[in-house]
Amino acid sequence: MAVLALAFAAILMLWAAVLLAFAGPLSARWREPVLRHPVLIIESDDWGAGPLVQADALSRLSALLQRVRDRSGRPAVMTLGVVLEVPDGARVAATGGSAYHALPLADARFDAIRAAMQAGIDAGVFAPQLHGQCHYWPPAVMEAAKSDASVRDWLTASDPAATEDLPSPLQTRWADASSLPSRALAPEVIQQAVVAEAASYQAVFGSAPQVAVATTFVWNEAVETAWAQAGVETIITPGRRATCRTAAGQPACEDATMLTGECSLAGQTYLVRDVYFEPALGHTPQHLVERLQTRTRQGRASLIETHRFNFLRAQDASLATLEAGLHAALTACPDLHFMTPLELAHVMNKLDPDWIEFRLRPRWAAWSARLSEIPRFRRVARLTGLALPLAWLGRAA
């Protein structure tokens, strides 16, 4: 018996050591709010200044979203990550490519796009958020165009440009990726750029931006500080902050990780968008449902990332897949709710008991479902046997 007792004590000490080693991420996931209801938000980027065919796509999306309603009768919500300018190709070409000129979203050529956006906002199905003055850093694109004919042709095209056609590194706004690895922008330059884009956003939508999402998810603390001063109170993230592009062009130089509900140093609420759903790339309704169910078990909202290109290049098929996915989500989770990111941030900050779970057993079950995402924890827990009691406690909860 003494040997068994010693062995059991050794196991408990081993488990305690494992829990202590992972105390930071374990406690962070315990502090992360647990939602009482499944929540789904479609997050769509790149809308605004650009191809004129967006107007029709936006109108069709608005009609689709209005047809799909949760049990409270609220229609599905899609955020629009708004881009506020593209190059004025004719004017750039007139300079021989030596000077950048912008074609802003406020231009009359984009009247139909703005009208379609506003109609969806008025219908309660579109929620605009700041994606950037442009989906690139203009000096970086101008520099790259000196040696890249395809970028030069993109800059000087007569029709409003599609930023998806730029090389991926150049689609980054908050770093100079004209050559790789990228270089950081000066904080004062970032500050000036954010002031300008916030003014452009207000001119189009009549209010300051409250939610922001960085292009290509590359940004830094200086951007967050400037956003806060401009009125941004919620930041959409992938759960980590990349601040540069590597020599291979990949987002990197991660200097922070975050969970939904955590705050930036500037005081904004972070939300994590980690469900990727691109119908034009073959993602199916079942793909959406499976990830919704996983996030629901974790007590988290499902922020579904999708991009404009789906609804411009394969419009009919992508619309059909999105609608089927939303109906399948409602079937799989009858208590599903639609809301905006700003509303989600507010209920978390207020710890609204109608939305936030405080009972121990549901919180434990959600926490247990979050543990497998912690790097190396699953393997260590399995090797030490800790996975068994945690799994049992999770099921018991």
VMD Tcl script that draws the C-alpha trace (Angstrom):
set ca {
  {0.00 0.00 0.00}
  {2.85 2.37 0.85}
  {4.36 1.80 -2.59}
  {1.03 2.52 -4.26}
  {0.60 5.64 -2.16}
  {4.06 6.86 -3.12}
  {3.39 6.12 -6.79}
  {0.09 7.98 -6.64}
  {1.76 10.92 -4.90}
  {4.46 10.96 -7.58}
  {1.82 11.05 -10.31}
  {0.00 13.90 -8.59}
  {3.25 15.81 -8.29}
  {3.98 15.20 -11.97}
  {0.54 16.44 -12.95}
  {0.96 19.48 -10.73}
  {4.28 20.22 -12.42}
  {2.65 20.00 -15.85}
  {-0.18 22.31 -14.81}
  {2.33 24.75 -13.34}
  {4.44 24.71 -16.50}
  {1.38 25.59 -18.59}
  {-0.23 27.86 -15.98}
  {-0.20 30.94 -18.23}
  {-2.19 29.60 -21.21}
  {-4.38 27.44 -18.97}
  {-5.42 30.35 -16.77}
  {-5.87 32.65 -19.79}
  {-8.39 30.22 -21.26}
  {-10.18 30.02 -17.93}
  {-10.46 33.81 -17.79}
  {-11.68 34.01 -21.40}
  {-15.46 34.60 -21.34}
  {-17.71 31.62 -22.02}
  {-20.80 32.31 -24.12}
  {-24.16 30.87 -23.08}
  {-25.37 30.71 -26.70}
  {-23.76 29.85 -30.03}
  {-22.93 32.98 -32.02}
  {-22.01 33.26 -35.70}
  {-20.69 36.33 -37.50}
  {-19.66 36.34 -41.16}
  {-16.52 38.47 -41.49}
  {-15.82 39.56 -45.05}
  {-12.87 41.71 -46.12}
  {-11.74 43.84 -49.07}
  {-15.01 45.61 -49.95}
  {-15.19 49.23 -51.05}
  {-13.00 51.00 -53.58}
  {-12.30 48.58 -56.41}
  {-14.14 46.70 -59.17}
  {-17.53 48.19 -59.94}
  {-19.18 44.76 -60.09}
  {-19.12 44.80 -56.28}
  {-22.40 46.69 -56.27}
  {-24.32 43.74 -57.67}
  {-22.52 41.26 -55.41}
  {-23.34 43.35 -52.33}
  {-27.00 43.63 -53.30}
  {-27.26 39.87 -53.75}
  {-25.47 39.24 -50.46}
  {-27.83 41.62 -48.66}
  {-30.87 39.82 -50.04}
  {-29.41 36.43 -49.07}
  {-28.62 37.50 -45.51}
  {-32.09 38.93 -45.03}
  {-33.58 35.54 -45.93}
  {-31.66 33.73 -43.18}
  {-32.84 34.49 -39.64}
  {-32.08 33.14 -36.19}
  {-34.74 32.08 -33.69}
  {-35.20 35.69 -32.54}
  {-35.90 36.76 -36.12}
  {-32.63 38.60 -36.57}
  {-31.07 38.26 -40.03}
  {-27.55 36.96 -40.56}
  {-24.87 39.63 -40.25}
  {-21.84 40.11 -42.47}
  {-19.12 42.59 -41.63}
  {-17.60 44.52 -44.49}
  {-13.89 45.19 -44.07}
  {-13.86 48.44 -46.01}
  {-11.02 49.66 -48.22}
  {-11.27 53.40 -48.84}
  {-9.18 53.88 -51.98}
  {-7.45 52.25 -54.94}
  {-5.03 53.84 -57.41}
  {-6.43 56.27 -59.95}
  {-4.77 54.41 -62.79}
  {-5.32 57.04 -65.45}
  {-3.74 59.78 -63.35}
  {-0.82 57.56 -62.31}
  {-0.26 56.64 -65.96}
  {-0.32 60.33 -66.92}
  {2.71 60.89 -64.69}
  {4.56 58.03 -66.34}
  {4.17 56.08 -63.14}
  {6.24 58.57 -61.16}
  {3.49 59.83 -58.82}
  {0.74 58.07 -56.90}
  {-2.84 59.29 -57.18}
  {-5.78 57.85 -55.26}
  {-9.31 57.04 -56.38}
  {-11.32 57.30 -53.15}
  {-14.45 55.39 -52.25}
  {-16.23 58.76 -52.04}
  {-15.74 59.23 -55.80}
  {-18.90 59.28 -57.93}
  {-17.69 56.19 -59.79}
  {-18.38 54.21 -56.62}
  {-21.87 55.59 -56.01}
  {-23.56 52.24 -56.67}
  {-21.16 50.41 -54.33}
  {-21.75 52.87 -51.51}
  {-25.50 52.70 -52.07}
  {-25.46 48.89 -51.90}
  {-23.42 49.02 -48.70}
  {-25.78 51.51 -47.11}
  {-28.86 49.52 -48.12}
  {-27.41 46.47 -46.37}
  {-26.51 48.54 -43.30}
  {-30.05 49.91 -43.16}
  {-31.42 46.35 -43.45}
  {-29.27 45.26 -40.50}
  {-27.21 42.73 -42.43}
  {-23.99 44.68 -43.11}
  {-21.67 46.05 -40.42}
  {-18.81 48.12 -41.86}
  {-15.39 48.09 -40.22}
  {-12.11 49.73 -41.07}
  {-9.81 47.60 -43.21}
  {-7.62 50.46 -44.33}
  {-7.37 53.56 -46.45}
  {-5.96 51.15 -49.00}
  {-5.03 47.48 -49.07}
  {-1.35 48.33 -49.51}
  {1.19 50.93 -48.49}
  {1.30 53.35 -51.48}
  {5.03 54.19 -51.34}
  {5.82 50.46 -51.21}
  {3.71 49.73 -54.29}
  {5.24 52.65 -56.16}
  {8.73 51.41 -55.32}
  {7.91 47.82 -56.33}
  {6.46 49.04 -59.64}
  {9.89 50.33 -60.68}
  {11.14 46.77 -61.12}
  {7.92 44.73 -61.48}
  {5.97 45.24 -64.69}
  {2.87 43.49 -63.36}
  {2.67 45.88 -60.40}
  {3.25 48.82 -62.75}
  {0.41 47.61 -64.99}
  {-1.82 47.21 -61.92}
  {-1.09 50.77 -60.81}
  {-1.89 52.27 -64.21}
  {-4.95 50.21 -65.17}
  {-7.85 52.29 -66.43}
  {-10.49 50.42 -64.43}
  {-10.61 50.51 -60.60}
  {-8.10 47.94 -59.40}
  {-8.70 44.69 -57.53}
  {-6.16 44.55 -54.72}
  {-6.35 40.74 -54.76}
  {-4.23 40.93 -57.92}
  {-1.26 42.40 -56.06}
  {1.48 40.08 -54.75}
  {0.49 39.08 -51.23}
  {3.29 40.97 -49.39}
  {2.34 44.21 -51.13}
  {-1.24 43.84 -49.86}
  {0.10 44.62 -46.38}
  {-0.65 48.17 -45.26}
  {1.31 48.51 -42.01}
  {4.78 47.53 -43.22}
  {6.94 48.50 -46.18}
  {7.11 45.29 -48.24}
  {8.50 46.85 -51.42}
  {11.44 44.52 -50.84}
  {11.69 41.60 -48.46}
  {12.04 41.18 -45.59}
  {9.77 44.12 -44.93}
  {10.74 47.22 -42.96}
  {8.78 48.86 -40.16}
  {7.02 52.17 -40.67}
  {7.79 55.05 -38.33}
  {5.17 55.53 -35.57}
  {4.56 59.14 -36.61}
  {3.90 58.01 -40.19}
  {1.43 55.42 -38.93}
  {-0.28 58.04 -36.79}
  {-0.73 60.39 -39.74}
  {-2.04 57.59 -41.95}
  {-4.61 56.46 -39.38}
  {-5.87 60.01 -38.87}
  {-6.38 60.30 -42.63}
  {-8.15 56.98 -43.02}
  {-10.41 57.59 -40.04}
  {-11.46 60.89 -41.63}
  {-12.12 59.12 -44.95}
  {-14.19 56.46 -43.18}
  {-16.26 59.10 -41.38}
  {-16.84 60.96 -44.64}
  {-18.32 57.82 -46.21}
  {-20.24 56.34 -43.28}
  {-21.02 59.38 -41.14}
  {-19.31 58.08 -38.01}
  {-15.85 57.19 -36.76}
  {-14.68 53.59 -37.19}
  {-15.28 51.47 -34.08}
  {-13.94 48.14 -35.36}
  {-10.73 47.60 -37.32}
  {-9.05 44.64 -39.01}
  {-5.55 45.00 -40.45}
  {-4.92 43.98 -44.04}
  {-3.18 40.58 -44.20}
  {-3.23 40.59 -40.37}
  {0.07 42.47 -40.19}
  {0.07 45.40 -37.76}
  {1.76 46.56 -34.56}
  {1.26 48.37 -31.29}
  {1.72 51.78 -32.89}
  {-1.23 51.02 -35.19}
  {-3.38 50.01 -32.22}
  {-2.52 53.23 -30.38}
  {-3.40 55.32 -33.42}
  {-6.62 53.37 -33.95}
  {-7.63 53.98 -30.34}
  {-7.13 57.72 -30.74}
  {-9.30 57.56 -33.89}
  {-12.19 55.86 -32.04}
  {-11.53 52.18 -32.75}
  {-12.56 50.14 -29.71}
  {-12.54 46.59 -31.11}
  {-9.79 44.85 -33.11}
  {-10.35 41.69 -35.16}
  {-7.36 39.35 -34.94}
  {-6.35 35.79 -35.87}
  {-5.23 35.27 -32.26}
  {-1.71 36.62 -32.78}
  {-0.11 39.80 -34.03}
  {2.38 39.60 -36.90}
  {4.39 42.76 -37.45}
  {6.46 42.02 -40.57}
  {6.86 40.01 -43.76}
  {9.78 37.59 -43.99}
  {12.25 37.20 -46.84}
  {9.85 34.56 -48.19}
  {6.95 37.03 -47.95}
  {5.16 35.33 -45.05}
  {3.60 37.25 -42.13}
  {5.91 36.86 -39.12}
  {7.67 38.70 -36.28}
  {4.81 37.82 -33.94}
  {5.03 39.92 -30.80}
  {1.70 39.17 -29.12}
  {-0.97 36.53 -28.84}
  {-4.51 37.16 -27.69}
  {-7.81 35.51 -26.85}
  {-11.26 36.93 -27.40}
  {-12.14 39.44 -24.72}
  {-8.57 40.41 -23.87}
  {-7.54 44.06 -24.13}
  {-4.80 45.81 -26.04}
  {-2.42 48.17 -24.23}
  {-4.42 50.99 -25.82}
  {-7.62 49.64 -24.27}
  {-9.35 48.01 -27.25}
  {-11.10 44.65 -27.03}
  {-9.58 41.87 -29.11}
  {-11.83 39.42 -30.94}
  {-10.42 36.28 -32.54}
  {-11.46 35.30 -36.04}
  {-10.27 31.76 -36.64}
  {-12.74 30.01 -38.94}
  {-11.71 30.18 -42.60}
  {-14.56 29.78 -45.07}
  {-13.90 30.43 -48.75}
  {-16.53 28.75 -50.98}
  {-14.54 29.53 -54.12}
  {-11.68 27.46 -52.67}
  {-13.87 24.44 -52.09}
  {-15.06 24.97 -48.52}
  {-18.44 23.31 -48.00}
  {-21.42 24.01 -45.72}
  {-20.30 21.08 -43.57}
  {-16.92 22.76 -43.13}
  {-18.68 25.76 -41.62}
  {-20.95 23.64 -39.41}
  {-18.12 21.54 -37.97}
  {-16.17 24.60 -36.95}
  {-19.26 26.27 -35.51}
  {-19.88 23.20 -33.36}
  {-16.27 23.19 -32.16}
  {-16.40 26.88 -31.20}
  {-19.75 26.34 -29.48}
  {-18.30 23.52 -27.34}
  {-15.51 25.94 -26.44}
  {-18.03 28.59 -25.40}
  {-16.80 30.86 -28.16}
  {-18.35 32.85 -30.97}
  {-17.64 31.72 -34.53}
  {-16.17 34.58 -36.53}
  {-16.18 33.26 -40.09}
  {-13.49 34.74 -42.34}
  {-14.41 35.04 -46.00}
  {-13.25 37.41 -48.72}
  {-14.70 39.50 -51.49}
  {-13.13 37.37 -54.22}
  {-15.59 34.54 -53.51}
  {-18.51 36.71 -54.54}
  {-16.87 38.29 -57.56}
  {-15.15 35.33 -59.26}
  {-17.60 32.50 -58.51}
  {-20.62 34.49 -57.42}
  {-23.53 32.09 -57.95}
  {-21.80 29.07 -56.47}
  {-20.35 31.01 -53.53}
  {-23.69 32.59 -52.68}
  {-25.38 29.20 -52.80}
  {-22.71 27.66 -50.55}
  {-22.92 30.50 -48.06}
  {-26.71 30.28 -47.85}
  {-26.61 26.50 -47.49}
  {-23.96 26.86 -44.79}
  {-26.04 29.33 -42.80}
  {-29.14 27.12 -42.97}
  {-27.06 24.09 -41.98}
  {-25.67 26.06 -39.04}
  {-29.18 26.91 -37.84}
  {-30.17 23.26 -38.11}
  {-27.09 22.08 -36.21}
  {-27.41 24.78 -33.53}
  {-31.07 25.82 -33.20}
  {-30.14 28.36 -30.51}
  {-27.72 30.10 -32.89}
  {-27.62 33.90 -32.68}
  {-26.42 36.47 -35.20}
  {-24.77 39.68 -33.99}
  {-22.07 42.20 -34.88}
  {-18.50 42.13 -33.55}
  {-19.11 45.38 -31.69}
  {-22.14 43.87 -29.95}
  {-20.09 40.80 -29.03}
  {-17.33 42.97 -27.56}
  {-19.87 44.95 -25.56}
  {-21.56 41.92 -23.96}
  {-18.12 40.59 -23.02}
  {-16.95 43.87 -21.53}
  {-20.17 44.22 -19.55}
  {-20.15 40.53 -18.55}
  {-23.81 40.50 -19.56}
  {-25.36 37.50 -17.73}
  {-27.79 36.94 -20.61}
  {-24.79 36.07 -22.78}
  {-21.88 35.23 -20.47}
  {-21.81 31.96 -18.55}
  {-20.93 32.07 -14.83}
  {-21.93 28.56 -13.72}
  {-18.96 26.36 -12.89}
  {-19.88 23.18 -14.80}
  {-20.49 24.81 -18.21}
  {-17.37 26.94 -17.76}
  {-15.31 23.84 -16.96}
  {-16.67 22.02 -20.00}
  {-15.78 24.96 -22.26}
  {-12.33 25.30 -20.70}
  {-11.65 21.60 -21.19}
  {-12.61 21.91 -24.86}
  {-10.06 24.72 -25.28}
  {-7.05 22.85 -23.91}
  {-6.08 20.95 -27.05}
  {-5.21 24.19 -28.84}
  {-2.39 24.99 -26.38}
  {0.92 24.17 -28.12}
  {2.51 20.98 -26.73}
  {0.02 20.67 -23.87}
  {-1.98 17.85 -25.45}
  {1.16 15.77 -26.05}
  {2.55 16.37 -22.55}
  {-0.82 15.65 -20.95}
  {-1.11 12.41 -22.90}
  {2.43 11.26 -22.04}
  {1.97 11.97 -18.33}
  {-1.55 10.53 -18.11}
  {-3.03 13.91 -17.19}
  {-5.23 13.77 -20.27}
  {-7.39 11.04 -18.72}
  {-8.63 12.91 -15.62}
  {-9.05 16.12 -17.63}
  {-11.13 14.30 -20.23}
  {-13.22 12.63 -17.52}
  {-13.82 15.94 -15.72}
  {-14.74 17.59 -19.02}
  {-17.35 14.90 -19.76}
  {-18.65 15.00 -16.19}
  {-19.16 18.74 -16.43}
}
mol new
graphics top color blue
foreach p $ca { graphics top sphere $p radius 0.5 }
foreach p [lrange $ca 0 end-1] q [lrange $ca 1 end] { graphics top cylinder $p $q radius 0.2 }
display resetview
